[in-house]
Amino acid sequence: METVDRSPATRKSLPLSERDLRDLAVLRGSEAHRAALAELTHVHISETTSEAVLLQTVLEAGLKAVADLVEADGYARIAHEVVHEDRQAVARRRRPSWADE
């Protein structure tokens, strides 16, 4: 997934619950959380970062997490198909049990 262009194309209203606000406060206040978010998005977040930038960064992290899961699922499906095809190929090469009769 590509890095998001920081120039806003539009601004949306986003309803936030009390829990959302607490979670954002933790993200902003915790150095460990900010470092994890920066690792996911390559965006430096500080305690003084605006709420809009913080929300955009959290959105980017969520989109990246979804893309990573989709990619991992795709690779798992490919691996499953390869294993299944290998088993079928081995079964086709195996001498039938009735061949020695």
Secondary structure, 3 states (H helix, E strand, C coil): CCCCCCCCCCCCCCCCCHHHHHHHHHHHHCHHHHHHHHHHHCCCCCCCCCHHHHHHHHHHHHHHHHHHHHHHHHHHHHHHHHHHHHHHHHHHHCCCHHHHC
